[in-house]
Amino acid sequence: MLHLCEQSAFQAGPETQEKIGGHMYEQWRKSITTLAFVAASLAPAGVAAQAPKAPPAINPTAPDRYVVVPGDTLWGISQRFTNSPWRWPELWGLNREQIKNPHLIYPGDVIVLDRATGTLSLASGTVRLSPRVRVLGSTDTAIPSIPASVIEPFLTQPLVIEPDGLDNAPTIVATQEDRVIIEAGNRAYVRGIDAAKQEEWSIYRPGKALIDPDTDRTLGYEAIYLGNARMLRGGDPSTVELTKVTQEVSRGDKLVPASSAQPVDYAPHAPNVFIRGRVMTIYGGVGKVGESGPNSIVTINRGRADGIEVGHVMALYRYGATVTEPAKEKYQPATKIQLPEERYGLVFIFRVFDRVSYALVMNITRPVHPLDVVQNP
């Protein structure tokens, strides 16, 4: 994106025009107009939705110095200093690349608030927040963006399956001694993994459909995690042994390569462009029924293809219902009134798929309902 100079650099008073000359000034003015047009055309869509340029408001009760302790999160620390925790990058002066690979903060670090500039830094004598210059001991663990214990089970599982995502996945075609249900320690016979070098596998089956409430389009299916298996012998079919079972496993269930949890260490930040979506489901809820509170997991109908990324903070709004106002006169029709949407909380995006994302409910003043609106904070 091109950044135009300050307005004063483009203003030309009579003295400037006189020095430049009539023809030269006209050419100069046209060049500036062209540059402004090009800059506008190169700006990303929704640029008007970016965070305001005014610095984040600092809480009056914010400490001048804060010592990081085990159990802290970037979100929690940010809330000590501002009511806009998604503006963490501005508090630290991070650029876009640093948002994706943020400075690491460890227990024992001392954070200092500069009230004059509204920015944070580490106290002098503390190693600057970079893993490349800090020598880590075995007990040094950087604090995460959000509570790791809450989302850890959701970081190793696919969670979302594309509409045809498991069609060609390895499939259990038979079980040990032809058992209907197999448990940990039992063997199963799988087709489709003979050429794979993977030893550890996870077992899934498609769950309920994730339906976009705006378009009624099926965006994918929730993946039901059943357990883990280890390859014992290659071939077609291959032989696997179940090492962990969380639900009943049977013929027809699918295998995908096991993966390790990826830490969520993106700095909390607002989207660069305007994004608006809806809450589709509440994890553990039933369809469009139910509600959730803080630290619950929700799915939204926006994903990587819509510009969503890990670390995005979205505001929650109660969807404005339509009510009917009785007619004032006997033969007049009733009037339908659209109620305004009301903002009531924030969510943190921690897992992103192509058309679907998972978010952790952070701050709310009322329960979250399916079909509620999410958009830029």
C-alpha positions in Angstrom: 0.0 0.0 0.0 1.3 3.4 -0.9 1.4 6.0 1.8 0.9 9.6 0.7 2.9 12.3 2.4 1.4 14.7 4.9 -1.2 17.1 3.4 1.2 20.1 3.9 3.6 18.5 1.4 0.9 18.6 -1.3 -0.5 22.0 -0.7 0.9 24.7 -3.0 0.2 28.3 -2.2 0.7 31.2 -4.5 4.5 31.3 -3.7 4.9 27.7 -4.6 2.9 28.1 -7.8 5.0 31.1 -8.7 8.3 29.3 -8.2 7.2 26.2 -10.1 5.7 28.1 -12.9 2.2 27.7 -14.4 2.8 24.8 -16.8 5.1 23.0 -14.4 2.7 23.4 -11.6 -0.2 22.0 -13.6 1.9 18.9 -14.5 3.0 18.5 -10.9 -0.7 18.8 -9.7 -1.7 16.1 -12.3 1.1 13.8 -11.2 0.0 14.1 -7.6 -3.6 13.4 -8.6 -2.5 10.3 -10.5 -0.5 9.1 -7.5 -3.4 9.5 -5.2 -5.6 7.6 -7.6 -3.1 4.8 -7.9 -2.7 4.6 -4.2 -6.5 4.4 -3.7 -6.8 1.6 -6.3 -4.0 -0.4 -4.7 -5.5 -0.1 -1.2 -7.1 -3.4 -0.1 -10.9 -3.7 0.1 -12.2 -2.7 3.5 -9.3 -0.5 4.3 -11.7 1.9 5.9 -12.4 -0.8 8.5 -8.8 -0.8 9.8 -8.2 0.1 13.4 -8.3 3.9 14.1 -5.0 5.7 14.0 -5.4 7.1 17.5 -3.3 5.2 20.0 -5.0 2.6 22.2 -6.6 4.1 25.3 -4.6 3.1 28.4 -6.6 2.0 31.4 -6.4 4.5 34.2 -5.6 1.7 36.6 -2.9 0.2 34.4 0.4 -0.5 36.3 3.6 1.3 35.3 5.5 -2.0 35.6 4.2 -5.5 35.5 6.2 -8.7 36.2 5.0 -11.6 34.0 4.1 -14.8 36.0 3.4 -18.4 34.9 -0.2 -18.7 33.7 -0.2 -15.2 32.1 -1.4 -14.8 28.5 -0.8 -12.1 25.9 -4.5 -11.4 26.1 -4.6 -11.1 29.9 -1.6 -8.9 30.0 -3.0 -6.7 27.3 -6.2 -6.3 29.3 -4.2 -4.9 32.2 -3.2 -2.0 30.1 -6.1 -1.4 27.6 -9.7 -2.3 27.1 -8.8 -3.1 23.4 -6.7 -6.2 23.7 -6.8 -6.8 20.0 -4.5 -3.7 19.7 -1.6 -5.5 21.2 0.5 -5.0 18.1 0.1 -1.2 18.4 1.1 -1.3 22.1 4.4 -2.9 21.1 4.9 -1.4 17.7 4.7 -4.7 15.8 4.6 -4.9 12.0 2.5 -7.6 10.2 5.3 -10.2 10.1 5.9 -9.8 13.8 2.2 -10.4 14.4 2.5 -13.8 12.8 5.8 -14.5 14.6 5.5 -12.3 17.7 8.1 -11.5 20.3 8.1 -14.1 23.0 7.5 -13.1 26.6 8.5 -15.3 29.5 7.7 -15.4 33.2 10.0 -13.0 35.1 10.1 -10.5 32.3 9.2 -6.9 33.4 6.9 -5.0 31.2 7.1 -1.2 31.4 4.3 1.2 30.3 5.3 4.5 28.8 2.2 6.6 29.5 3.4 9.5 27.3 3.3 7.3 24.2 0.9 4.7 25.3 3.4 1.9 24.4 4.9 -1.1 26.2 8.4 -2.4 26.3 10.6 -4.7 28.4 12.6 -3.2 31.3 16.2 -2.5 30.5 18.3 -5.5 31.5 15.7 -7.9 30.2 16.6 -9.6 27.0 14.6 -8.1 24.1 11.5 -10.2 23.2 13.1 -12.4 20.5 13.7 -16.2 20.7 16.8 -15.7 18.5 18.7 -13.7 21.2 17.4 -15.3 24.3 19.1 -18.3 25.7 16.3 -20.6 26.9 16.6 -23.0 29.8 14.6 -26.2 30.0 12.0 -24.6 32.2 11.6 -21.5 30.0 8.2 -21.5 28.4 6.9 -18.4 26.5 3.4 -17.3 27.6 0.7 -18.1 25.0 -1.8 -15.8 23.3 -4.8 -17.4 25.1 -5.2 -20.1 27.7 -3.5 -23.2 26.1 -5.3 -25.7 28.3 -8.7 -24.7 26.9 -7.8 -25.0 23.2 -5.1 -27.8 23.3 -7.6 -30.6 22.5 -8.7 -28.6 19.4 -5.1 -28.1 18.0 -4.3 -31.7 17.1 -7.6 -32.6 15.5 -8.8 -31.7 11.9 -12.1 -30.5 13.4 -13.5 -29.7 9.9 -13.8 -32.0 7.0 -14.4 -30.7 3.5 -17.7 -32.1 1.9 -15.6 -34.7 0.1 -12.6 -34.6 2.3 -12.6 -38.2 3.5 -13.8 -39.9 0.3 -10.3 -41.0 -0.6 -8.9 -41.4 3.0 -7.7 -44.8 4.2 -10.6 -46.8 5.4 -11.0 -49.6 7.9 -12.4 -52.6 5.9 -12.2 -55.3 8.5 -11.6 -55.8 12.2 -9.8 -58.3 14.4 -11.8 -61.6 14.5 -14.5 -59.6 12.6 -15.6 -57.7 15.7 -18.3 -55.1 15.2 -16.6 -52.7 17.7 -12.9 -52.6 18.4 -11.0 -51.1 21.3 -7.5 -50.1 22.3 -5.1 -53.0 21.7 -7.3 -54.5 19.0 -6.1 -54.7 15.4 -7.9 -53.5 12.2 -7.2 -53.8 8.5 -7.1 -50.7 6.4 -7.0 -50.0 2.7 -5.3 -46.9 1.2 -2.2 -46.5 3.3 0.2 -49.1 1.8 2.4 -46.4 0.1 2.4 -44.0 3.1 5.4 -43.9 5.3 3.3 -42.5 8.2 3.4 -44.7 11.3 0.9 -42.8 13.6 -2.7 -42.2 12.5 -5.8 -40.7 13.9 -9.2 -42.2 13.3 -12.3 -40.1 12.4 -15.7 -40.2 10.9 -17.8 -37.3 9.5 -20.1 -35.6 11.9 -22.9 -33.1 11.5 -22.9 -30.7 8.6 -21.7 -27.2 9.1 -24.3 -25.1 7.3 -23.7 -21.4 6.4 -26.7 -19.6 8.0 -26.5 -16.9 5.4 -26.4 -19.1 2.3 -27.6 -22.5 3.5 -24.5 -23.9 1.8 -22.7 -26.9 3.4 -19.2 -25.6 4.3 -18.0 -28.9 5.6 -18.6 -31.5 8.3 -17.4 -31.6 11.9 -14.8 -34.3 12.3 -15.6 -36.8 15.1 -12.3 -37.9 16.7 -12.4 -41.6 17.6 -8.9 -42.5 18.6 -5.3 -43.2 17.4 -3.7 -46.2 15.6 -0.2 -47.3 14.8 0.9 -49.1 11.6 2.1 -52.6 12.3 2.4 -54.0 8.8 2.1 -52.5 5.3 0.2 -54.1 2.4 -3.2 -53.8 0.9 -4.9 -54.0 3.3 -2.4 -52.8 6.0 -2.6 -53.9 9.6 -2.9 -51.2 12.3 -3.2 -51.5 16.1 -5.5 -49.1 18.0 -3.5 -47.3 20.7 -6.2 -45.0 22.0 -10.0 -45.0 21.7 -12.4 -42.2 22.7 -15.5 -43.6 21.0 -16.5 -46.8 19.3 -14.4 -47.7 16.2 -15.8 -49.9 13.5 -15.6 -50.7 9.8 -15.9 -47.7 7.5 -14.1 -45.3 9.8 -11.4 -43.2 8.2 -7.7 -42.6 9.0 -5.7 -39.4 8.6 -2.0 -38.8 9.5 -1.6 -37.9 13.2 -0.3 -34.4 13.9 1.2 -32.6 16.9 -0.3 -29.6 18.5 0.8 -26.2 17.1 1.1 -23.5 19.7 -1.1 -20.4 19.2 1.4 -17.6 19.6 0.0 -15.0 17.2 -0.5 -11.6 18.7 -4.1 -10.6 19.2 -5.0 -8.3 16.3 -8.0 -7.0 14.3 -8.5 -7.9 10.6 -7.0 -5.5 8.1 -10.2 -5.6 6.1 -13.8 -5.6 7.1 -15.1 -9.2 7.8 -18.6 -10.0 8.9 -19.8 -13.5 9.7 -22.1 -15.6 11.9 -21.8 -18.1 14.7 -22.7 -21.4 13.2 -22.4 -23.8 16.2 -21.3 -23.9 19.8 -19.0 -26.8 20.4 -20.9 -29.5 22.3 -24.2 -27.8 21.6 -27.1 -29.2 19.7 -27.8 -27.5 16.4 -29.1 -24.0 16.7 -30.1 -24.6 20.3 -28.1 -23.6 23.3 -25.8 -20.9 24.5 -22.2 -20.6 25.7 -20.1 -18.6 28.1 -16.4 -17.5 28.4 -13.8 -20.0 27.4 -16.3 -22.0 25.2 -15.6 -22.8 21.6 -17.7 -21.6 18.6 -17.5 -22.1 14.9 -18.0 -19.2 12.5 -18.8 -19.2 8.8 -15.7 -17.4 7.7 -12.3 -18.9 7.0 -9.0 -18.5 5.2 -10.7 -17.8 1.9 -12.4 -14.8 3.5 -9.3 -13.3 5.0 -9.5 -14.8 8.5 -6.2 -15.8 10.2 -5.1 -17.1 13.5 -5.0 -14.3 16.1 -7.8 -12.3 14.7 -10.1 -10.8 17.3 -13.8 -10.4 16.3 -16.6 -8.6 18.2 -19.8 -10.4 19.0 -23.1 -8.9 18.3 -26.6 -10.2 19.0 -28.4 -10.4 15.7 -31.1 -7.8 15.4 -34.5 -9.5 15.4 -37.6 -8.3 13.5 -40.6 -7.4 15.7 -44.1 -6.4 14.7 -45.7 -3.2 15.9 -49.5 -3.4 16.0 -51.3 -1.1 13.6 -52.6 2.2 15.1 -55.7 2.1 12.9 -58.0 -0.8 12.5 -57.5 -1.4 8.8 -53.8 -0.4 8.6 -51.2 -3.2 8.2 -48.8 -3.9 11.1 -45.3 -2.4 10.9 -42.3 -4.6 11.0 -39.3 -3.1 12.8 -35.7 -4.3 12.6 -34.0 -4.1 16.0 -30.4 -2.9 16.1 -27.5 -5.3 16.7 -25.9 -5.0 20.1 -22.3 -5.7 20.7 -21.6 -7.8 23.8 -18.3 -9.5 23.6 -15.1 -10.7 21.8 -13.8 -14.0 20.4 -10.2 -15.0 19.5 -9.7 -17.0 16.3 -7.3 -19.9 17.0 -7.9 -22.4 14.2 -8.6 -21.6 10.6 -9.9 -23.7 7.7 -10.8 -22.7 4.2 -14.4 -21.7 4.9 -14.7 -22.2 8.7 -12.9 -21.0 11.7 -12.9 -21.9 15.4 -12.9 -19.2 18.0 -12.5 -19.0 21.8 -15.1 -16.9 23.6 -13.1 -14.3 25.6 -15.1 -11.3 27.1 -18.9 -11.3 27.1 -21.7 -9.6 28.9 -24.3 -12.1 27.9 -24.4 -15.7 26.6 -23.4 -16.5 23.0 -26.1 -17.9 20.8 -25.9 -19.6 17.4 -26.6 -17.1 14.5 -25.0 -14.2 16.5 -22.9 -11.8 14.3 -19.1 -11.6 14.4 -17.3 -8.7 12.8 -14.3 -6.4 13.2 -14.0 -5.0 16.8 
